[in-house]
């Protein structure tokens, strides 16, 4: 009986000791990660996933001035970093190939800033922190995805999609861009630049619906191009501040009359899109009317 009691007590003691050791062990640190988070085109168009990521983020990153202008509420209580607006400038070119000394100096400076920021992000993630880069609209449409290209492969990353200007502007127009009566293609583009192989005139030749991100595009030059490929009566519409319940504005015209009817110089330069195409008036009507082929052939 004594032996049994002693053995039983010993087993209980070992169990208590083991439990104490397990309790005393520190919790494993949370794994760090870098996120690019699409914030939508208006404060109330943020997704539930974006809210969840922001809530758990240790650091929020955004372009300089963005927190004060758009995301002061979500940044409250968080560590925030900002990157300069010219971070994308000279990206894709070796500074050493630039002959102009001033340009070469600028390119080297921006390149240095980019790499310093990537090192800072990588270090934070390595330390177990969650870093979330906030970007308006959807980051995959002319957003800052270069972070994903420059960060070391060892840094875990994820992109949280957002409601972009194209989707929000289409909703504002109450018309679906793929439905162009006898066309179904939609071309998303921006201003031309030297060396671009798919210039806008080549894209216009298809006659498809065109959606322009108006970032510095010259309206007069653009409509001179459009008038060479689209009939004067082709509908055109500008949408500014898409998705914003108080600021959103839609202005409708045609390719032939737009420059005369619209005070385009007063449109917010970085906050509007231009749509050109039959979809604006055709609705979902199709030339083939979705008539079953066997019935169409029999007529």
C-alpha positions as CSV (number, residue, x, y, z in Angstrom):
1,X,0.0,0.0,0.0
2,X,2.9,2.4,0.9
3,X,4.6,1.6,-2.4
4,X,1.4,2.2,-4.3
5,X,0.7,5.5,-2.6
6,X,4.2,6.7,-3.1
7,X,4.1,5.8,-6.8
8,X,0.8,7.6,-7.1
9,X,2.1,10.7,-5.4
10,X,5.2,10.7,-7.6
11,X,3.0,10.5,-10.7
12,X,0.9,13.4,-9.5
13,X,4.0,15.4,-8.7
14,X,5.5,14.8,-12.1
15,X,2.2,15.8,-13.7
16,X,2.1,19.1,-11.7
17,X,5.8,19.8,-12.6
18,X,5.1,19.1,-16.3
19,X,2.1,21.4,-16.2
20,X,4.1,24.1,-14.6
21,X,6.8,23.9,-17.2
22,X,4.3,24.1,-20.0
23,X,2.6,27.1,-18.4
24,X,6.0,28.8,-17.9
25,X,7.0,28.6,-21.5
26,X,6.6,31.9,-23.4
27,X,4.1,32.1,-26.2
28,X,5.5,31.8,-29.7
29,X,5.9,35.1,-31.3
30,X,3.3,36.0,-34.0
31,X,4.7,35.7,-37.5
32,X,5.3,39.0,-39.3
33,X,3.9,39.7,-42.7
34,X,3.7,42.6,-45.3
35,X,0.3,43.5,-46.7
36,X,-0.7,45.8,-49.5
37,X,-4.3,46.8,-48.6
38,X,-6.7,48.3,-51.1
39,X,-8.8,50.9,-49.3
40,X,-11.5,51.5,-51.9
41,X,-12.3,54.9,-53.5
42,X,-14.3,56.2,-50.5
43,X,-14.1,55.6,-46.7
44,X,-17.2,53.5,-46.6
45,X,-16.0,51.2,-49.5
46,X,-13.3,49.6,-47.4
47,X,-13.7,45.8,-47.3
48,X,-14.1,43.7,-44.2
49,X,-10.9,41.9,-44.9
50,X,-9.0,45.3,-45.2
51,X,-10.5,46.3,-41.8
52,X,-9.3,43.0,-40.2
53,X,-5.8,43.4,-41.5
54,X,-5.6,47.0,-40.4
55,X,-6.8,46.1,-36.9
56,X,-4.0,43.6,-36.4
57,X,-1.3,45.6,-38.1
58,X,1.6,46.9,-36.0
59,X,2.7,49.4,-38.6
60,X,0.7,51.3,-41.3
61,X,2.5,52.6,-44.4
62,X,1.2,55.1,-46.9
63,X,2.2,57.8,-49.4
64,X,3.1,61.1,-47.7
65,X,0.0,63.1,-46.7
66,X,-2.4,60.2,-47.2
67,X,-3.0,59.6,-43.5
68,X,-4.0,63.2,-42.8
69,X,-6.1,63.5,-46.0
70,X,-7.9,60.1,-45.9
71,X,-7.1,57.7,-43.2
72,X,-6.6,59.6,-39.9
73,X,-9.2,57.5,-38.2
74,X,-7.7,54.1,-39.1
75,X,-4.2,55.3,-38.2
76,X,-5.1,56.4,-34.8
77,X,-3.0,54.6,-32.2
78,X,-0.9,52.9,-34.8
79,X,2.8,53.4,-35.7
80,X,2.8,55.1,-39.1
81,X,5.4,55.4,-41.8
82,X,5.2,57.5,-45.0
83,X,7.0,57.1,-48.3
84,X,7.6,60.0,-50.7
85,X,5.3,60.6,-53.7
86,X,8.2,60.2,-56.1
87,X,9.0,56.6,-55.0
88,X,8.1,55.2,-58.3
89,X,10.0,57.8,-60.3
90,X,13.0,56.4,-62.3
91,X,11.9,52.8,-61.4
92,X,12.9,50.5,-64.2
93,X,16.1,52.3,-65.3
94,X,19.7,52.0,-64.2
95,X,20.7,55.4,-62.9
96,X,24.2,54.9,-64.4
97,X,22.7,55.0,-67.9
98,X,21.4,58.5,-67.5
99,X,23.6,61.1,-69.1
100,X,22.1,64.1,-67.5
101,X,23.9,64.6,-64.1
102,X,20.9,66.1,-62.4
103,X,18.6,63.2,-63.5
104,X,21.3,60.6,-62.6
105,X,21.5,62.2,-59.1
106,X,17.8,62.2,-58.7
107,X,17.5,58.6,-59.8
108,X,20.2,57.5,-57.4
109,X,18.5,59.3,-54.6
110,X,15.1,57.7,-55.2
111,X,16.7,54.3,-55.7
112,X,18.4,54.7,-52.3
113,X,15.2,55.7,-50.7
114,X,13.4,52.6,-52.1
115,X,16.0,50.2,-50.8
116,X,16.1,51.8,-47.4
117,X,12.4,51.5,-47.1
118,X,12.5,47.8,-48.2
119,X,15.2,47.1,-45.6
120,X,13.0,48.8,-43.0
121,X,10.0,46.7,-43.9
122,X,11.9,43.5,-44.1
123,X,13.5,44.2,-40.6
124,X,10.1,44.9,-39.1
125,X,8.5,41.7,-40.6
126,X,11.5,39.7,-39.4
127,X,10.9,40.9,-35.9
128,X,7.4,39.6,-36.1
129,X,5.5,42.7,-37.0
130,X,2.6,43.1,-39.4
131,X,3.2,46.0,-41.8
132,X,0.2,47.1,-43.9
133,X,0.7,49.5,-46.9
134,X,-2.6,51.3,-47.5
135,X,-3.4,52.3,-51.0
136,X,-6.6,54.0,-52.3
137,X,-8.8,52.2,-54.8
138,X,-7.5,48.8,-55.9
139,X,-3.7,48.5,-55.6
140,X,-3.4,46.3,-58.6
141,X,-4.5,49.0,-61.0
142,X,-1.7,51.5,-61.3
143,X,-0.9,51.0,-57.6
144,X,2.4,50.6,-55.8
145,X,3.1,46.9,-56.3
146,X,6.8,47.5,-56.6
147,X,7.1,46.7,-52.9
148,X,6.4,43.0,-53.8
149,X,9.1,43.1,-56.5
150,X,11.8,44.7,-54.3
151,X,11.3,42.9,-51.0
152,X,13.4,39.8,-50.4
153,X,11.6,36.5,-51.3
154,X,11.8,35.5,-47.7
155,X,9.3,38.2,-46.6
156,X,5.8,36.8,-46.6
157,X,3.4,39.1,-48.5
158,X,-0.3,39.3,-49.4
159,X,-2.4,41.7,-51.4
160,X,-5.9,42.6,-50.1
161,X,-7.9,43.8,-53.2
162,X,-10.0,46.9,-53.0
163,X,-12.8,48.5,-54.9
164,X,-11.0,50.4,-57.6
165,X,-11.9,53.5,-59.6
166,X,-13.0,51.5,-62.6
167,X,-15.6,49.5,-60.6
168,X,-16.8,52.5,-58.7
169,X,-17.0,54.7,-61.8
170,X,-18.9,52.0,-63.7
171,X,-21.4,51.9,-60.8
172,X,-21.8,55.6,-60.9
173,X,-22.6,55.4,-64.6
174,X,-25.1,52.7,-64.0
175,X,-23.9,51.0,-67.1
176,X,-21.7,47.9,-67.6
177,X,-18.7,48.7,-69.8
178,X,-18.4,45.2,-71.5
179,X,-21.9,45.7,-73.1
180,X,-21.2,47.8,-76.2
181,X,-23.9,46.4,-78.4
182,X,-21.5,44.9,-81.0
183,X,-18.4,45.0,-78.8
184,X,-17.5,43.3,-75.5
185,X,-13.9,44.4,-74.9
186,X,-12.9,47.0,-72.4
187,X,-9.5,48.7,-72.5
188,X,-8.1,50.2,-69.3
189,X,-5.3,52.7,-70.1
190,X,-3.6,55.9,-69.2
191,X,-1.6,58.6,-71.0
192,X,1.0,57.7,-73.6
193,X,4.7,58.0,-72.9
194,X,7.8,57.6,-75.0
195,X,8.7,54.0,-75.8
196,X,5.3,52.6,-75.1
197,X,4.5,49.9,-77.7
198,X,0.7,49.9,-77.2
199,X,0.0,53.5,-77.6
200,X,-3.6,54.7,-77.2
201,X,-4.1,55.2,-81.0
202,X,-3.4,51.5,-81.5
203,X,-5.8,50.6,-78.8
204,X,-8.5,52.9,-80.2
205,X,-8.3,51.2,-83.5
206,X,-10.3,48.2,-82.1
207,X,-13.4,50.3,-81.5
208,X,-13.7,48.8,-78.0
209,X,-14.9,50.6,-74.9
210,X,-12.1,52.8,-73.5
211,X,-11.6,53.7,-69.9
212,X,-8.9,56.3,-69.2
213,X,-7.2,56.9,-65.9
214,X,-6.8,60.7,-66.4
215,X,-3.4,61.1,-64.6
216,X,-2.0,64.1,-66.4
217,X,-3.5,63.3,-69.8
218,X,-4.0,66.3,-72.1
219,X,-7.6,66.4,-73.0
220,X,-7.2,68.2,-76.3
221,X,-4.6,65.7,-77.6
222,X,-6.7,62.8,-76.4
223,X,-9.9,63.8,-78.1
224,X,-8.0,64.6,-81.3
225,X,-7.0,60.9,-81.3
226,X,-10.4,59.7,-80.4
227,X,-12.1,61.6,-83.2
228,X,-9.9,59.7,-85.7
229,X,-11.3,56.4,-84.6
230,X,-14.7,56.9,-83.0
231,X,-17.8,58.5,-84.7
232,X,-18.5,62.0,-83.3
233,X,-21.8,60.7,-81.7
234,X,-20.0,58.1,-79.6
235,X,-21.0,58.6,-76.0
236,X,-18.3,59.8,-73.6
237,X,-18.5,60.4,-69.8
238,X,-16.2,61.8,-67.1
239,X,-16.6,60.5,-63.5
240,X,-14.9,62.2,-60.7
241,X,-14.6,61.0,-57.0
242,X,-16.2,57.8,-57.9
243,X,-17.9,56.0,-55.1
244,X,-17.9,59.1,-52.8
245,X,-21.5,59.7,-51.8
246,X,-21.0,63.4,-51.4
247,X,-18.4,64.2,-54.0
248,X,-19.1,61.9,-56.9
249,X,-20.0,63.6,-60.2
250,X,-20.9,62.3,-63.6
251,X,-20.7,64.5,-66.8
252,X,-22.0,63.0,-70.0
253,X,-21.3,64.2,-73.6
254,X,-20.0,62.7,-76.9
255,X,-16.6,62.4,-78.6
256,X,-17.5,65.2,-81.0
257,X,-18.9,67.7,-78.4
258,X,-17.0,66.9,-75.2
259,X,-14.4,69.6,-75.4
260,X,-17.0,72.3,-76.1
261,X,-19.6,71.1,-73.5
262,X,-17.4,70.1,-70.6
263,X,-15.2,72.4,-68.5
264,X,-12.7,69.6,-68.2
265,X,-10.0,71.9,-66.7
266,X,-11.9,72.0,-63.5
267,X,-12.1,68.2,-63.1
268,X,-9.9,66.9,-60.2
269,X,-6.7,65.7,-62.1
270,X,-6.0,62.6,-60.1
271,X,-9.5,61.7,-59.1
272,X,-11.4,61.1,-62.2
273,X,-11.8,58.8,-65.2
274,X,-13.0,59.1,-68.7
275,X,-15.2,56.5,-70.4
276,X,-15.8,56.3,-74.2
277,X,-18.0,53.7,-75.8
278,X,-21.5,52.7,-76.9
279,X,-22.1,50.9,-73.6
280,X,-23.1,54.3,-72.1
281,X,-26.3,54.3,-74.1
282,X,-26.7,50.7,-75.4
283,X,-27.2,49.2,-72.0
284,X,-27.1,45.4,-72.0
285,X,-28.6,45.1,-75.5
286,X,-26.5,43.0,-77.8
287,X,-26.4,42.9,-81.6
288,X,-26.9,39.2,-81.6
289,X,-29.7,39.6,-78.9
290,X,-28.6,36.2,-77.5
291,X,-30.8,34.5,-80.1
292,X,-30.1,30.8,-80.1
293,X,-27.9,30.0,-83.0
294,X,-30.2,27.3,-84.5
295,X,-33.2,29.8,-84.5
296,X,-31.1,32.6,-86.0
297,X,-29.8,30.3,-88.8
298,X,-33.3,29.1,-89.7
299,X,-34.5,32.6,-90.5
